[in-house]
């Protein structure tokens, strides 16, 4: 053997890499059958509804996001169990995502919502393709403009109550919904 063996110099496997290898081994030795022919994929449980709103609507009245979510949950609940409702309030196409418990329930939601009118807007409903990302990130300038509007709103509200305005600063937790 050439040279001395020093185990301290051997590269260590990270915990993340070990877990990844373990998952691969488990998948190889798993006894569950592969997906059957004709079996539907997971993303067919998700319905995408377009043209539901304009982003400007939620800029004026933020509380409408919850109202829209509740209305969609109630309406789609007629077709089955609604797992999740997400409204992408910054998306220019007015996108809402509804996750149902089975693909058949999602089919019923699509039949019910396709071509339907909501607030003088015709909706379109389809299955999610499994790849498209609808979440829109706001830029730094847009975020700053939103915070400035919030500051103006708060100072106007305090002035209306007859209090002296508070010192400028970032507002408390103004998280946007996704």
Steps between C-alpha positions, in 0.01 A plus 500: 500500500628841407507766769304529817120488517352794688120471549479868596590598143223286347207713380200461728152433368253760602179405675296629207690279254458195725124561523477539122681169443277331758188621319632371169569157655154490658342584166693221327392239752144625542232236445226735392407461133574767246224726382235302318411573139220754491562613858478877530785716622502706819489833321159413354357564846588868461272739312621836366235769456597798285346844449353510850615854587742779417797564732391864541185380675699357791723808518191707584320246722731240652224333704347373175771231477350313795149552365601355162670203669193426710267533200714262293525251788123506547420472128755224426397318818181406315712270281701335775758561769706816448851458640641846430413827327778738395446838335798646316411864559796646306448291185371709209274219373302479827599144594354284777612145581267246657629166626236227518534158664452295179543563127132416441395781736736733315329402173164597649639837612631566149160414347328728750737800469593494130332788317320620812471874567628652824485877546445564126808288418483165320706236681709229344582184697753229422723240662840620617776380267732424791772742388368854470577727794237768554648681800622848405775665704484874545811704424677712759355821353146356505546390862627846595205665323261270687664585833484871421127468425458320831683782684280760329189304594605475864586870529168594338314271741682647802431852378132414464494382860666822616830345614841630404660274237743237623864505387562346157624144489414162359147385576448191713492174302331582169533156344333445164293187442621258242 
